[in-house]
Amino acid sequence: MLIQSVVMGILCCISILTLGNYFGVIGITSGYLVLTIIGFIWTYFIFRNKKKEWHNEE
């Protein structure tokens, strides 16, 4: 999850700088919402894959 956290942090910074310049607070909030949804989906897939690996090792 370290890679996911670093990538999401970088994307969040880029989102804030670009959307903030063009759309202000609404752009920042919308970008953060989209990235939060993407992060949640990515985390779910990591959890599902690692859970399968964990249970197959036994």
PDB file of N, H, CA, C and O in Angstrom:
ATOM      1  N   MET A   1       0.814  -1.189   0.000  1.00  0.00           N
ATOM      2  CA  MET A   1       0.000   0.000   0.000  1.00  0.00           C
ATOM      3  C   MET A   1       0.862   1.259   0.000  1.00  0.00           C
ATOM      4  O   MET A   1       0.344   2.366  -0.145  1.00  0.00           O
ATOM      5  N   LEU A   2       2.152   1.097   0.159  1.00  0.00           N
ATOM      6  H   LEU A   2       2.573   0.198   0.277  1.00  0.00           H
ATOM      7  CA  LEU A   2       3.031   2.260   0.116  1.00  0.00           C
ATOM      8  C   LEU A   2       2.999   2.912  -1.263  1.00  0.00           C
ATOM      9  O   LEU A   2       2.923   4.135  -1.378  1.00  0.00           O
ATOM     10  N   ILE A   3       3.057   2.096  -2.298  1.00  0.00           N
ATOM     11  H   ILE A   3       3.119   1.102  -2.204  1.00  0.00           H
ATOM     12  CA  ILE A   3       3.031   2.640  -3.656  1.00  0.00           C
ATOM     13  C   ILE A   3       1.715   3.364  -3.908  1.00  0.00           C
ATOM     14  O   ILE A   3       1.697   4.445  -4.496  1.00  0.00           O
ATOM     15  N   GLN A   4       0.625   2.768  -3.465  1.00  0.00           N
ATOM     16  H   GLN A   4       0.640   1.890  -2.988  1.00  0.00           H
ATOM     17  CA  GLN A   4      -0.686   3.387  -3.640  1.00  0.00           C
ATOM     18  C   GLN A   4      -0.750   4.731  -2.921  1.00  0.00           C
ATOM     19  O   GLN A   4      -1.284   5.695  -3.468  1.00  0.00           O
ATOM     20  N   SER A   5      -0.227   4.808  -1.734  1.00  0.00           N
ATOM     21  H   SER A   5       0.208   4.025  -1.289  1.00  0.00           H
ATOM     22  CA  SER A   5      -0.248   6.057  -0.966  1.00  0.00           C
ATOM     23  C   SER A   5       0.590   7.144  -1.623  1.00  0.00           C
ATOM     24  O   SER A   5       0.171   8.300  -1.686  1.00  0.00           O
ATOM     25  N   VAL A   6       1.758   6.785  -2.108  1.00  0.00           N
ATOM     26  H   VAL A   6       2.099   5.846  -2.057  1.00  0.00           H
ATOM     27  CA  VAL A   6       2.632   7.767  -2.756  1.00  0.00           C
ATOM     28  C   VAL A   6       2.004   8.267  -4.057  1.00  0.00           C
ATOM     29  O   VAL A   6       2.004   9.467  -4.328  1.00  0.00           O
ATOM     30  N   VAL A   7       1.470   7.346  -4.859  1.00  0.00           N
ATOM     31  H   VAL A   7       1.470   6.371  -4.638  1.00  0.00           H
ATOM     32  CA  VAL A   7       0.834   7.741  -6.118  1.00  0.00           C
ATOM     33  C   VAL A   7      -0.372   8.640  -5.842  1.00  0.00           C
ATOM     34  O   VAL A   7      -0.551   9.656  -6.514  1.00  0.00           O
ATOM     35  N   MET A   8      -1.191   8.277  -4.869  1.00  0.00           N
ATOM     36  H   MET A   8      -1.045   7.451  -4.323  1.00  0.00           H
ATOM     37  CA  MET A   8      -2.368   9.089  -4.549  1.00  0.00           C
ATOM     38  C   MET A   8      -1.959  10.464  -4.023  1.00  0.00           C
ATOM     39  O   MET A   8      -2.626  11.455  -4.319  1.00  0.00           O
ATOM     40  N   GLY A   9      -0.883  10.541  -3.253  1.00  0.00           N
ATOM     41  H   GLY A   9      -0.341   9.735  -3.011  1.00  0.00           H
ATOM     42  CA  GLY A   9      -0.396  11.829  -2.777  1.00  0.00           C
ATOM     43  C   GLY A   9       0.069  12.726  -3.909  1.00  0.00           C
ATOM     44  O   GLY A   9      -0.232  13.920  -3.931  1.00  0.00           O
ATOM     45  N   ILE A  10       0.797  12.151  -4.843  1.00  0.00           N
ATOM     46  H   ILE A  10       1.041  11.182  -4.825  1.00  0.00           H
ATOM     47  CA  ILE A  10       1.262  12.925  -6.005  1.00  0.00           C
ATOM     48  C   ILE A  10       0.080  13.393  -6.845  1.00  0.00           C
ATOM     49  O   ILE A  10       0.025  14.551  -7.258  1.00  0.00           O
ATOM     50  N   LEU A  11      -0.870  12.483  -7.097  1.00  0.00           N
ATOM     51  H   LEU A  11      -0.825  11.542  -6.761  1.00  0.00           H
ATOM     52  CA  LEU A  11      -2.050  12.860  -7.870  1.00  0.00           C
ATOM     53  C   LEU A  11      -2.878  13.927  -7.155  1.00  0.00           C
ATOM     54  O   LEU A  11      -3.457  14.801  -7.800  1.00  0.00           O
ATOM     55  N   CYS A  12      -2.934  13.859  -5.844  1.00  0.00           N
ATOM     56  H   CYS A  12      -2.463  13.150  -5.319  1.00  0.00           H
ATOM     57  CA  CYS A  12      -3.673  14.857  -5.077  1.00  0.00           C
ATOM     58  C   CYS A  12      -3.011  16.234  -5.210  1.00  0.00           C
ATOM     59  O   CYS A  12      -3.700  17.241  -5.375  1.00  0.00           O
ATOM     60  N   CYS A  13      -1.701  16.275  -5.141  1.00  0.00           N
ATOM     61  H   CYS A  13      -1.142  15.457  -5.007  1.00  0.00           H
ATOM     62  CA  CYS A  13      -0.996  17.550  -5.311  1.00  0.00           C
ATOM     63  C   CYS A  13      -1.222  18.128  -6.711  1.00  0.00           C
ATOM     64  O   CYS A  13      -1.488  19.320  -6.862  1.00  0.00           O
ATOM     65  N   ILE A  14      -1.117  17.286  -7.715  1.00  0.00           N
ATOM     66  H   ILE A  14      -0.901  16.317  -7.593  1.00  0.00           H
ATOM     67  CA  ILE A  14      -1.346  17.743  -9.086  1.00  0.00           C
ATOM     68  C   ILE A  14      -2.777  18.221  -9.258  1.00  0.00           C
ATOM     69  O   ILE A  14      -3.027  19.248  -9.890  1.00  0.00           O
ATOM     70  N   SER A  15      -3.705  17.480  -8.698  1.00  0.00           N
ATOM     71  H   SER A  15      -3.503  16.647  -8.185  1.00  0.00           H
ATOM     72  CA  SER A  15      -5.124  17.839  -8.783  1.00  0.00           C
ATOM     73  C   SER A  15      -5.398  19.184  -8.118  1.00  0.00           C
ATOM     74  O   SER A  15      -6.122  20.014  -8.668  1.00  0.00           O
ATOM     75  N   ILE A  16      -4.827  19.399  -6.951  1.00  0.00           N
ATOM     76  H   ILE A  16      -4.239  18.724  -6.505  1.00  0.00           H
ATOM     77  CA  ILE A  16      -5.054  20.656  -6.237  1.00  0.00           C
ATOM     78  C   ILE A  16      -4.490  21.836  -7.022  1.00  0.00           C
ATOM     79  O   ILE A  16      -5.137  22.876  -7.137  1.00  0.00           O
ATOM     80  N   LEU A  17      -3.296  21.673  -7.553  1.00  0.00           N
ATOM     81  H   LEU A  17      -2.770  20.828  -7.459  1.00  0.00           H
ATOM     82  CA  LEU A  17      -2.672  22.778  -8.285  1.00  0.00           C
ATOM     83  C   LEU A  17      -3.405  23.103  -9.587  1.00  0.00           C
ATOM     84  O   LEU A  17      -3.634  24.271  -9.901  1.00  0.00           O
ATOM     85  N   THR A  18      -3.771  22.067 -10.339  1.00  0.00           N
ATOM     86  H   THR A  18      -3.585  21.118 -10.084  1.00  0.00           H
ATOM     87  CA  THR A  18      -4.401  22.334 -11.632  1.00  0.00           C
ATOM     88  C   THR A  18      -5.870  22.724 -11.487  1.00  0.00           C
ATOM     89  O   THR A  18      -6.293  23.750 -12.019  1.00  0.00           O
ATOM     90  N   LEU A  19      -6.641  21.923 -10.780  1.00  0.00           N
ATOM     91  H   LEU A  19      -6.298  21.089 -10.347  1.00  0.00           H
ATOM     92  CA  LEU A  19      -8.068  22.222 -10.645  1.00  0.00           C
ATOM     93  C   LEU A  19      -8.301  23.459  -9.783  1.00  0.00           C
ATOM     94  O   LEU A  19      -9.270  24.191  -9.988  1.00  0.00           O
ATOM     95  N   GLY A  20      -7.420  23.688  -8.827  1.00  0.00           N
ATOM     96  H   GLY A  20      -6.634  23.093  -8.661  1.00  0.00           H
ATOM     97  CA  GLY A  20      -7.544  24.887  -7.992  1.00  0.00           C
ATOM     98  C   GLY A  20      -7.349  26.159  -8.787  1.00  0.00           C
ATOM     99  O   GLY A  20      -8.029  27.156  -8.542  1.00  0.00           O
ATOM    100  N   ASN A  21      -6.430  26.139  -9.736  1.00  0.00           N
ATOM    101  H   ASN A  21      -5.878  25.329  -9.936  1.00  0.00           H
ATOM    102  CA  ASN A  21      -6.202  27.319 -10.573  1.00  0.00           C
ATOM    103  C   ASN A  21      -7.375  27.618 -11.490  1.00  0.00           C
ATOM    104  O   ASN A  21      -7.703  28.779 -11.734  1.00  0.00           O
ATOM    105  N   TYR A  22      -8.008  26.562 -11.999  1.00  0.00           N
ATOM    106  H   TYR A  22      -7.741  25.619 -11.801  1.00  0.00           H
ATOM    107  CA  TYR A  22      -9.081  26.765 -12.968  1.00  0.00           C
ATOM    108  C   TYR A  22     -10.467  26.907 -12.337  1.00  0.00           C
ATOM    109  O   TYR A  22     -11.285  27.693 -12.815  1.00  0.00           O
ATOM    110  N   PHE A  23     -10.735  26.159 -11.275  1.00  0.00           N
ATOM    111  H   PHE A  23     -10.071  25.520 -10.887  1.00  0.00           H
ATOM    112  CA  PHE A  23     -12.091  26.112 -10.733  1.00  0.00           C
ATOM    113  C   PHE A  23     -12.212  26.522  -9.271  1.00  0.00           C
ATOM    114  O   PHE A  23     -13.323  26.582  -8.744  1.00  0.00           O
ATOM    115  N   GLY A  24     -11.106  26.802  -8.608  1.00  0.00           N
ATOM    116  H   GLY A  24     -10.203  26.753  -9.036  1.00  0.00           H
ATOM    117  CA  GLY A  24     -11.142  27.230  -7.217  1.00  0.00           C
ATOM    118  C   GLY A  24     -11.464  26.087  -6.262  1.00  0.00           C
ATOM    119  O   GLY A  24     -11.049  24.946  -6.464  1.00  0.00           O
ATOM    120  N   VAL A  25     -12.205  26.419  -5.231  1.00  0.00           N
ATOM    121  H   VAL A  25     -12.543  27.346  -5.066  1.00  0.00           H
ATOM    122  CA  VAL A  25     -12.511  25.450  -4.169  1.00  0.00           C
ATOM    123  C   VAL A  25     -13.346  24.281  -4.707  1.00  0.00           C
ATOM    124  O   VAL A  25     -13.149  23.137  -4.295  1.00  0.00           O
ATOM    125  N   ILE A  26     -14.261  24.561  -5.610  1.00  0.00           N
ATOM    126  H   ILE A  26     -14.421  25.489  -5.945  1.00  0.00           H
ATOM    127  CA  ILE A  26     -15.080  23.492  -6.186  1.00  0.00           C
ATOM    128  C   ILE A  26     -14.204  22.496  -6.945  1.00  0.00           C
ATOM    129  O   ILE A  26     -14.434  21.290  -6.860  1.00  0.00           O
ATOM    130  N   GLY A  27     -13.219  22.972  -7.672  1.00  0.00           N
ATOM    131  H   GLY A  27     -13.032  23.952  -7.740  1.00  0.00           H
ATOM    132  CA  GLY A  27     -12.308  22.092  -8.392  1.00  0.00           C
ATOM    133  C   GLY A  27     -11.466  21.244  -7.460  1.00  0.00           C
ATOM    134  O   GLY A  27     -11.262  20.054  -7.701  1.00  0.00           O
ATOM    135  N   ILE A  28     -10.975  21.865  -6.389  1.00  0.00           N
ATOM    136  H   ILE A  28     -11.140  22.832  -6.193  1.00  0.00           H
ATOM    137  CA  ILE A  28     -10.170  21.123  -5.413  1.00  0.00           C
ATOM    138  C   ILE A  28     -11.007  20.033  -4.765  1.00  0.00           C
ATOM    139  O   ILE A  28     -10.554  18.897  -4.628  1.00  0.00           O
ATOM    140  N   THR A  29     -12.220  20.373  -4.369  1.00  0.00           N
ATOM    141  H   THR A  29     -12.588  21.297  -4.481  1.00  0.00           H
ATOM    142  CA  THR A  29     -13.097  19.410  -3.712  1.00  0.00           C
ATOM    143  C   THR A  29     -13.489  18.281  -4.661  1.00  0.00           C
ATOM    144  O   THR A  29     -13.504  17.116  -4.265  1.00  0.00           O
ATOM    145  N   SER A  30     -13.801  18.614  -5.892  1.00  0.00           N
ATOM    146  H   SER A  30     -13.789  19.560  -6.214  1.00  0.00           H
ATOM    147  CA  SER A  30     -14.180  17.593  -6.876  1.00  0.00           C
ATOM    148  C   SER A  30     -13.011  16.661  -7.173  1.00  0.00           C
ATOM    149  O   SER A  30     -13.185  15.444  -7.246  1.00  0.00           O
ATOM    150  N   GLY A  31     -11.836  17.224  -7.342  1.00  0.00           N
ATOM    151  H   GLY A  31     -11.694  18.212  -7.283  1.00  0.00           H
ATOM    152  CA  GLY A  31     -10.654  16.397  -7.593  1.00  0.00           C
ATOM    153  C   GLY A  31     -10.354  15.464  -6.441  1.00  0.00           C
ATOM    154  O   GLY A  31     -10.009  14.301  -6.649  1.00  0.00           O
ATOM    155  N   TYR A  32     -10.484  15.972  -5.228  1.00  0.00           N
ATOM    156  H   TYR A  32     -10.764  16.918  -5.060  1.00  0.00           H
ATOM    157  CA  TYR A  32     -10.244  15.132  -4.055  1.00  0.00           C
ATOM    158  C   TYR A  32     -11.284  14.023  -3.952  1.00  0.00           C
ATOM    159  O   TYR A  32     -10.955  12.896  -3.584  1.00  0.00           O
ATOM    160  N   LEU A  33     -12.530  14.334  -4.275  1.00  0.00           N
ATOM    161  H   LEU A  33     -12.797  15.250  -4.574  1.00  0.00           H
ATOM    162  CA  LEU A  33     -13.587  13.319  -4.264  1.00  0.00           C
ATOM    163  C   LEU A  33     -13.288  12.207  -5.257  1.00  0.00           C
ATOM    164  O   LEU A  33     -13.390  11.028  -4.920  1.00  0.00           O
ATOM    165  N   VAL A  34     -12.922  12.572  -6.467  1.00  0.00           N
ATOM    166  H   VAL A  34     -12.838  13.530  -6.740  1.00  0.00           H
ATOM    167  CA  VAL A  34     -12.609  11.573  -7.497  1.00  0.00           C
ATOM    168  C   VAL A  34     -11.414  10.723  -7.069  1.00  0.00           C
ATOM    169  O   VAL A  34     -11.436   9.502  -7.223  1.00  0.00           O
ATOM    170  N   LEU A  35     -10.379  11.357  -6.538  1.00  0.00           N
ATOM    171  H   LEU A  35     -10.361  12.349  -6.413  1.00  0.00           H
ATOM    172  CA  LEU A  35      -9.201  10.606  -6.111  1.00  0.00           C
ATOM    173  C   LEU A  35      -9.506   9.708  -4.913  1.00  0.00           C
ATOM    174  O   LEU A  35      -8.925   8.629  -4.795  1.00  0.00           O
ATOM    175  N   THR A  36     -10.392  10.125  -4.034  1.00  0.00           N
ATOM    176  H   THR A  36     -10.864  11.001  -4.129  1.00  0.00           H
ATOM    177  CA  THR A  36     -10.783   9.290  -2.908  1.00  0.00           C
ATOM    178  C   THR A  36     -11.515   8.045  -3.394  1.00  0.00           C
ATOM    179  O   THR A  36     -11.286   6.950  -2.879  1.00  0.00           O
ATOM    180  N   ILE A  37     -12.384   8.202  -4.369  1.00  0.00           N
ATOM    181  H   ILE A  37     -12.570   9.091  -4.787  1.00  0.00           H
ATOM    182  CA  ILE A  37     -13.096   7.047  -4.927  1.00  0.00           C
ATOM    183  C   ILE A  37     -12.115   6.096  -5.613  1.00  0.00           C
ATOM    184  O   ILE A  37     -12.200   4.881  -5.437  1.00  0.00           O
ATOM    185  N   ILE A  38     -11.191   6.645  -6.389  1.00  0.00           N
ATOM    186  H   ILE A  38     -11.123   7.632  -6.532  1.00  0.00           H
ATOM    187  CA  ILE A  38     -10.181   5.818  -7.052  1.00  0.00           C
ATOM    188  C   ILE A  38      -9.317   5.095  -6.017  1.00  0.00           C
ATOM    189  O   ILE A  38      -9.019   3.911  -6.169  1.00  0.00           O
ATOM    190  N   GLY A  39      -8.917   5.814  -4.968  1.00  0.00           N
ATOM    191  H   GLY A  39      -9.159   6.777  -4.845  1.00  0.00           H
ATOM    192  CA  GLY A  39      -8.113   5.206  -3.914  1.00  0.00           C
ATOM    193  C   GLY A  39      -8.848   4.094  -3.194  1.00  0.00           C
ATOM    194  O   GLY A  39      -8.249   3.076  -2.848  1.00  0.00           O
ATOM    195  N   PHE A  40     -10.140   4.276  -2.963  1.00  0.00           N
ATOM    196  H   PHE A  40     -10.627   5.103  -3.244  1.00  0.00           H
ATOM    197  CA  PHE A  40     -10.932   3.245  -2.305  1.00  0.00           C
ATOM    198  C   PHE A  40     -11.006   1.985  -3.154  1.00  0.00           C
ATOM    199  O   PHE A  40     -10.857   0.876  -2.642  1.00  0.00           O
ATOM    200  N   ILE A  41     -11.236   2.155  -4.457  1.00  0.00           N
ATOM    201  H   ILE A  41     -11.357   3.056  -4.873  1.00  0.00           H
ATOM    202  CA  ILE A  41     -11.313   1.002  -5.363  1.00  0.00           C
ATOM    203  C   ILE A  41      -9.963   0.293  -5.440  1.00  0.00           C
ATOM    204  O   ILE A  41      -9.901  -0.936  -5.400  1.00  0.00           O
ATOM    205  N   TRP A  42      -8.892   1.063  -5.551  1.00  0.00           N
ATOM    206  H   TRP A  42      -8.943   2.061  -5.584  1.00  0.00           H
ATOM    207  CA  TRP A  42      -7.547   0.494  -5.615  1.00  0.00           C
ATOM    208  C   TRP A  42      -7.235  -0.283  -4.329  1.00  0.00           C
ATOM    209  O   TRP A  42      -6.689  -1.385  -4.388  1.00  0.00           O
ATOM    210  N   THR A  43      -7.579   0.283  -3.176  1.00  0.00           N
ATOM    211  H   THR A  43      -8.023   1.178  -3.128  1.00  0.00           H
ATOM    212  CA  THR A  43      -7.341  -0.378  -1.896  1.00  0.00           C
ATOM    213  C   THR A  43      -8.145  -1.660  -1.796  1.00  0.00           C
ATOM    214  O   THR A  43      -7.651  -2.654  -1.263  1.00  0.00           O
ATOM    215  N   TYR A  44      -9.372  -1.662  -2.296  1.00  0.00           N
ATOM    216  H   TYR A  44      -9.774  -0.854  -2.729  1.00  0.00           H
ATOM    217  CA  TYR A  44     -10.198  -2.871  -2.274  1.00  0.00           C
ATOM    218  C   TYR A  44      -9.543  -3.985  -3.086  1.00  0.00           C
ATOM    219  O   TYR A  44      -9.508  -5.133  -2.641  1.00  0.00           O
ATOM    220  N   PHE A  45      -9.018  -3.658  -4.281  1.00  0.00           N
ATOM    221  H   PHE A  45      -9.046  -2.726  -4.642  1.00  0.00           H
ATOM    222  CA  PHE A  45      -8.366  -4.673  -5.098  1.00  0.00           C
ATOM    223  C   PHE A  45      -7.083  -5.192  -4.443  1.00  0.00           C
ATOM    224  O   PHE A  45      -6.786  -6.383  -4.534  1.00  0.00           O
ATOM    225  N   ILE A  46      -6.336  -4.331  -3.799  1.00  0.00           N
ATOM    226  H   ILE A  46      -6.578  -3.363  -3.725  1.00  0.00           H
ATOM    227  CA  ILE A  46      -5.147  -4.774  -3.068  1.00  0.00           C
ATOM    228  C   ILE A  46      -5.555  -5.729  -1.962  1.00  0.00           C
ATOM    229  O   ILE A  46      -4.951  -6.790  -1.803  1.00  0.00           O
ATOM    230  N   PHE A  47      -6.576  -5.364  -1.193  1.00  0.00           N
ATOM    231  H   PHE A  47      -7.067  -4.502  -1.322  1.00  0.00           H
ATOM    232  CA  PHE A  47      -7.049  -6.207  -0.097  1.00  0.00           C
ATOM    233  C   PHE A  47      -7.507  -7.565  -0.611  1.00  0.00           C
ATOM    234  O   PHE A  47      -7.155  -8.599  -0.044  1.00  0.00           O
ATOM    235  N   ARG A  48      -8.291  -7.561  -1.685  1.00  0.00           N
ATOM    236  H   ARG A  48      -8.577  -6.721  -2.145  1.00  0.00           H
ATOM    237  CA  ARG A  48      -8.822  -8.810  -2.217  1.00  0.00           C
ATOM    238  C   ARG A  48      -7.707  -9.728  -2.707  1.00  0.00           C
ATOM    239  O   ARG A  48      -7.732 -10.930  -2.444  1.00  0.00           O
ATOM    240  N   ASN A  49      -6.730  -9.167  -3.418  1.00  0.00           N
ATOM    241  H   ASN A  49      -6.711  -8.190  -3.631  1.00  0.00           H
ATOM    242  CA  ASN A  49      -5.632  -9.987  -3.931  1.00  0.00           C
ATOM    243  C   ASN A  49      -4.746 -10.519  -2.813  1.00  0.00           C
ATOM    244  O   ASN A  49      -4.355 -11.685  -2.845  1.00  0.00           O
ATOM    245  N   LYS A  50      -4.425  -9.703  -1.841  1.00  0.00           N
ATOM    246  H   LYS A  50      -4.743  -8.755  -1.815  1.00  0.00           H
ATOM    247  CA  LYS A  50      -3.569 -10.152  -0.742  1.00  0.00           C
ATOM    248  C   LYS A  50      -4.277 -11.148   0.158  1.00  0.00           C
ATOM    249  O   LYS A  50      -3.638 -12.029   0.732  1.00  0.00           O
ATOM    250  N   LYS A  51      -5.600 -11.016   0.287  1.00  0.00           N
ATOM    251  H   LYS A  51      -6.119 -10.300  -0.180  1.00  0.00           H
ATOM    252  CA  LYS A  51      -6.357 -11.980   1.082  1.00  0.00           C
ATOM    253  C   LYS A  51      -6.336 -13.346   0.411  1.00  0.00           C
ATOM    254  O   LYS A  51      -6.207 -14.369   1.082  1.00  0.00           O
ATOM    255  N   LYS A  52      -6.465 -13.362  -0.927  1.00  0.00           N
ATOM    256  H   LYS A  52      -6.571 -12.530  -1.472  1.00  0.00           H
ATOM    257  CA  LYS A  52      -6.377 -14.631  -1.658  1.00  0.00           C
ATOM    258  C   LYS A  52      -4.999 -15.258  -1.487  1.00  0.00           C
ATOM    259  O   LYS A  52      -4.880 -16.463  -1.266  1.00  0.00           O
ATOM    260  N   GLU A  53      -3.958 -14.431  -1.591  1.00  0.00           N
ATOM    261  H   GLU A  53      -4.055 -13.452  -1.771  1.00  0.00           H
ATOM    262  CA  GLU A  53      -2.594 -14.949  -1.405  1.00  0.00           C
ATOM    263  C   GLU A  53      -2.411 -15.514  -0.009  1.00  0.00           C
ATOM    264  O   GLU A  53      -1.796 -16.569   0.152  1.00  0.00           O
ATOM    265  N   TRP A  54      -2.926 -14.841   0.994  1.00  0.00           N
ATOM    266  H   TRP A  54      -3.425 -13.985   0.864  1.00  0.00           H
ATOM    267  CA  TRP A  54      -2.768 -15.263   2.376  1.00  0.00           C
ATOM    268  C   TRP A  54      -3.444 -16.614   2.603  1.00  0.00           C
ATOM    269  O   TRP A  54      -2.868 -17.498   3.238  1.00  0.00           O
ATOM    270  N   HIS A  55      -4.651 -16.775   2.090  1.00  0.00           N
ATOM    271  H   HIS A  55      -5.119 -16.057   1.574  1.00  0.00           H
ATOM    272  CA  HIS A  55      -5.392 -18.018   2.337  1.00  0.00           C
ATOM    273  C   HIS A  55      -4.908 -19.168   1.456  1.00  0.00           C
ATOM    274  O   HIS A  55      -5.115 -20.328   1.815  1.00  0.00           O
ATOM    275  N   ASN A  56      -4.289 -18.899   0.347  1.00  0.00           N
ATOM    276  H   ASN A  56      -4.121 -17.958   0.056  1.00  0.00           H
ATOM    277  CA  ASN A  56      -3.757 -19.969  -0.496  1.00  0.00           C
ATOM    278  C   ASN A  56      -2.444 -20.521   0.022  1.00  0.00           C
ATOM    279  O   ASN A  56      -2.052 -21.625  -0.355  1.00  0.00           O
ATOM    280  N   GLU A  57      -1.753 -19.774   0.882  1.00  0.00           N
ATOM    281  H   GLU A  57      -2.072 -18.877   1.188  1.00  0.00           H
ATOM    282  CA  GLU A  57      -0.469 -20.237   1.413  1.00  0.00           C
ATOM    283  C   GLU A  57      -0.641 -21.287   2.493  1.00  0.00           C
ATOM    284  O   GLU A  57       0.294 -22.040   2.764  1.00  0.00           O
ATOM    285  N   GLU A  58      -1.791 -21.360   3.108  1.00  0.00           N
ATOM    286  H   GLU A  58      -2.551 -20.748   2.887  1.00  0.00           H
ATOM    287  CA  GLU A  58      -1.990 -22.303   4.215  1.00  0.00           C
ATOM    288  C   GLU A  58      -2.203 -23.711   3.760  1.00  0.00           C
ATOM    289  O   GLU A  58      -2.383 -24.606   4.585  1.00  0.00           O
TER     290      GLU A  58
END
